[in-house]
Amino acid sequence: MLRWLRGSGRSAEPTPIVKLDPAQGTVYATFIERELEAETERRGRLDTRAAWIVTSSGTLIALLAAIGTLAAGAQRQVLARTTGPLLIAAAVAFIAAVAGGIAANAATRVQVVSIGTLRRLLGDRWDDDEVDARNSVSMMRVTTIAHLRRMNVRKRRMLTAAMWLQLAGALLLAAVVVVALG
């Protein structure tokens, strides 16, 4: 049994030490870094679209109020019966679009590396070789990418709904103009 623990008793060749290539994983790390940048940029574009929906729907609500005021002025009885429901439906659609834009643009928490983990990198992990460090950083970035993607999908869905509501409001507004002029 002791022989089994120590080996066969023959002098074995020393086990060669495998040195890792210092560039190991750089292709993956660079790809992951670019994915994080792309996802962060995508979030910025979605936030810009959300702000645009809020602004443009707000402007259209003001236009809607002006049309409602004009329609109520001259031929109040006739126009109120024909355009009133359309004006209300358009206002509801625009207000819902604004709500969707605000919801999509609402601050969402992004899962990032904790301060404690960052401090451990500067302490316990400071002596890691380059390959291990690159791997750890890439794993942390992948976690952030996964969270950003989930948030971006949610934002995109809210924005899509808000854009359809805005289109419905615009079509209803056009119908009000046609009825009022027609």
C-alpha positions as a Python dict, from the first residue, in 0.01 Angstrom:
ca = {
    (1, 'M'): (0, 0, 0),
    (2, 'L'): (282, 237, 82),
    (3, 'R'): (434, 158, -257),
    (4, 'W'): (103, 259, -422),
    (5, 'L'): (104, 590, -237),
    (6, 'R'): (465, 660, -330),
    (7, 'G'): (438, 521, -681),
    (8, 'S'): (589, 212, -835),
    (9, 'G'): (929, 278, -693),
    (10, 'R'): (1073, 361, -1032),
    (11, 'S'): (1220, 701, -1076),
    (12, 'A'): (967, 890, -1279),
    (13, 'E'): (1041, 1173, -1512),
    (14, 'P'): (960, 1507, -1354),
    (15, 'T'): (620, 1634, -1455),
    (16, 'P'): (670, 1920, -1694),
    (17, 'I'): (524, 2250, -1580),
    (18, 'V'): (280, 2377, -1835),
    (19, 'K'): (311, 2748, -1880),
    (20, 'L'): (3, 2927, -1995),
    (21, 'D'): (26, 3156, -2290),
    (22, 'P'): (-12, 3509, -2150),
    (23, 'A'): (-239, 3591, -2444),
    (24, 'Q'): (-473, 3302, -2362),
    (25, 'G'): (-835, 3413, -2375),
    (26, 'T'): (-768, 3759, -2518),
    (27, 'V'): (-993, 3693, -2817),
    (28, 'Y'): (-1281, 3595, -2589),
    (29, 'A'): (-1216, 3877, -2346),
    (30, 'T'): (-1213, 4132, -2629),
    (31, 'F'): (-1534, 3988, -2774),
    (32, 'I'): (-1706, 4001, -2434),
    (33, 'E'): (-1586, 4358, -2378),
    (34, 'R'): (-1734, 4462, -2715),
    (35, 'E'): (-2061, 4287, -2634),
    (36, 'L'): (-2084, 4484, -2310),
    (37, 'E'): (-2018, 4808, -2498),
    (38, 'A'): (-2281, 4719, -2760),
    (39, 'E'): (-2542, 4636, -2497),
    (40, 'T'): (-2469, 4957, -2309),
    (41, 'E'): (-2504, 5156, -2633),
    (42, 'R'): (-2830, 4973, -2710),
    (43, 'R'): (-2963, 5080, -2370),
    (44, 'G'): (-2871, 5440, -2447),
    (45, 'R'): (-3053, 5429, -2781),
    (46, 'L'): (-3362, 5280, -2616),
    (47, 'D'): (-3357, 5553, -2351),
    (48, 'T'): (-3334, 5817, -2626),
    (49, 'R'): (-3634, 5665, -2806),
    (50, 'A'): (-3831, 5657, -2483),
    (51, 'A'): (-3762, 6028, -2429),
    (52, 'W'): (-3864, 6098, -2789),
    (53, 'I'): (-4197, 5919, -2738),
    (54, 'V'): (-4269, 6120, -2424),
    (55, 'T'): (-4181, 6449, -2595),
    (56, 'S'): (-4364, 6386, -2922),
    (57, 'S'): (-4674, 6243, -2751),
    (58, 'G'): (-4681, 6544, -2520),
    (59, 'T'): (-4668, 6772, -2822),
    (60, 'L'): (-4949, 6579, -2989),
    (61, 'I'): (-5158, 6601, -2671),
    (62, 'A'): (-5117, 6981, -2687),
    (63, 'L'): (-5224, 6974, -3052),
    (64, 'L'): (-5518, 6757, -2957),
    (65, 'A'): (-5623, 7008, -2691),
    (66, 'A'): (-5604, 7290, -2946),
    (67, 'I'): (-5817, 7098, -3194),
    (68, 'G'): (-6064, 7017, -2918),
    (69, 'T'): (-6088, 7382, -2827),
    (70, 'L'): (-6144, 7485, -3190),
    (71, 'A'): (-6399, 7213, -3242),
    (72, 'A'): (-6588, 7313, -2932),
    (73, 'G'): (-6594, 7678, -3035),
    (74, 'A'): (-6774, 7717, -3367),
    (75, 'Q'): (-7008, 7427, -3417),
    (76, 'R'): (-7015, 7291, -3067),
    (77, 'Q'): (-7327, 7078, -3092),
    (78, 'V'): (-7245, 6898, -3418),
    (79, 'L'): (-6873, 6854, -3369),
    (80, 'A'): (-6899, 6748, -3006),
    (81, 'R'): (-7113, 6448, -3103),
    (82, 'T'): (-6893, 6342, -3394),
    (83, 'T'): (-6545, 6428, -3276),
    (84, 'G'): (-6582, 6405, -2899),
    (85, 'P'): (-6535, 6026, -2874),
    (86, 'L'): (-6247, 6040, -3124),
    (87, 'L'): (-6076, 6318, -2927),
    (88, 'I'): (-6113, 6123, -2603),
    (89, 'A'): (-5979, 5803, -2763),
    (90, 'A'): (-5683, 5993, -2914),
    (91, 'A'): (-5605, 6155, -2578),
    (92, 'V'): (-5615, 5817, -2404),
    (93, 'A'): (-5382, 5668, -2667),
    (94, 'F'): (-5133, 5955, -2638),
    (95, 'I'): (-5139, 5950, -2259),
    (96, 'A'): (-5082, 5573, -2262),
    (97, 'A'): (-4791, 5625, -2506),
    (98, 'V'): (-4640, 5882, -2268),
    (99, 'A'): (-4680, 5636, -1980),
    (100, 'G'): (-4509, 5365, -2186),
    (101, 'G'): (-4223, 5600, -2273),
    (102, 'I'): (-4178, 5702, -1912),
    (103, 'A'): (-4187, 5338, -1798),
    (104, 'A'): (-3928, 5239, -2059),
    (105, 'N'): (-3706, 5529, -1958),
    (106, 'A'): (-3743, 5470, -1586),
    (107, 'A'): (-3420, 5409, -1405),
    (108, 'T'): (-3352, 5039, -1385),
    (109, 'R'): (-3086, 4883, -1173),
    (110, 'V'): (-2816, 4713, -1370),
    (111, 'Q'): (-2642, 4421, -1209),
    (112, 'V'): (-2280, 4521, -1177),
    (113, 'V'): (-1983, 4395, -983),
    (114, 'S'): (-2017, 4470, -614),
    (115, 'I'): (-1775, 4700, -436),
    (116, 'G'): (-1675, 4406, -216),
    (117, 'T'): (-1574, 4203, -521),
    (118, 'L'): (-1380, 4496, -663),
    (119, 'R'): (-1197, 4533, -332),
    (120, 'R'): (-1112, 4160, -333),
    (121, 'L'): (-960, 4206, -679),
    (122, 'L'): (-729, 4467, -532),
    (123, 'G'): (-652, 4252, -229),
    (124, 'D'): (-669, 3872, -235),
    (125, 'R'): (-676, 3842, -614),
    (126, 'W'): (-409, 4101, -694),
    (127, 'D'): (-146, 3829, -746),
    (128, 'D'): (-356, 3635, -1000),
    (129, 'D'): (-180, 3573, -1325),
    (130, 'E'): (-298, 3761, -1631),
    (131, 'V'): (-498, 3468, -1771),
    (132, 'D'): (-692, 3412, -1448),
    (133, 'A'): (-756, 3784, -1409),
    (134, 'R'): (-881, 3811, -1768),
    (135, 'N'): (-1110, 3515, -1709),
    (136, 'S'): (-1252, 3661, -1386),
    (137, 'V'): (-1315, 4000, -1544),
    (138, 'S'): (-1481, 3838, -1845),
    (139, 'M'): (-1711, 3636, -1618),
    (140, 'M'): (-1814, 3954, -1437),
    (141, 'R'): (-1881, 4127, -1767),
    (142, 'V'): (-2095, 3837, -1890),
    (143, 'T'): (-2312, 3873, -1578),
    (144, 'T'): (-2361, 4242, -1654),
    (145, 'I'): (-2433, 4171, -2022),
    (146, 'A'): (-2699, 3914, -1932),
    (147, 'H'): (-2874, 4161, -1703),
    (148, 'L'): (-2850, 4447, -1955),
    (149, 'R'): (-2999, 4228, -2226),
    (150, 'R'): (-3297, 4136, -2008),
    (151, 'M'): (-3354, 4504, -1928),
    (152, 'N'): (-3314, 4607, -2292),
    (153, 'V'): (-3567, 4348, -2408),
    (154, 'R'): (-3814, 4479, -2150),
    (155, 'K'): (-3749, 4840, -2260),
    (156, 'R'): (-3790, 4746, -2627),
    (157, 'R'): (-4126, 4581, -2558),
    (158, 'M'): (-4254, 4886, -2370),
    (159, 'L'): (-4131, 5116, -2647),
    (160, 'T'): (-4296, 4905, -2917),
    (161, 'A'): (-4628, 4923, -2732),
    (162, 'A'): (-4584, 5299, -2680),
    (163, 'M'): (-4512, 5353, -3051),
    (164, 'W'): (-4825, 5160, -3152),
    (165, 'L'): (-5030, 5365, -2905),
    (166, 'Q'): (-4880, 5682, -3049),
    (167, 'L'): (-4970, 5568, -3400),
    (168, 'A'): (-5326, 5493, -3287),
    (169, 'G'): (-5350, 5837, -3130),
    (170, 'A'): (-5221, 6001, -3449),
    (171, 'L'): (-5473, 5811, -3661),
    (172, 'L'): (-5755, 5910, -3427),
    (173, 'L'): (-5634, 6269, -3441),
    (174, 'A'): (-5636, 6255, -3820),
    (175, 'A'): (-5990, 6119, -3807),
    (176, 'V'): (-6093, 6415, -3590),
    (177, 'V'): (-5952, 6657, -3846),
    (178, 'V'): (-6126, 6476, -4133),
    (179, 'V'): (-6462, 6476, -3951),
    (180, 'A'): (-6424, 6840, -3846),
    (181, 'L'): (-6336, 6955, -4195),
    (182, 'G'): (-6560, 6713, -4376),
}
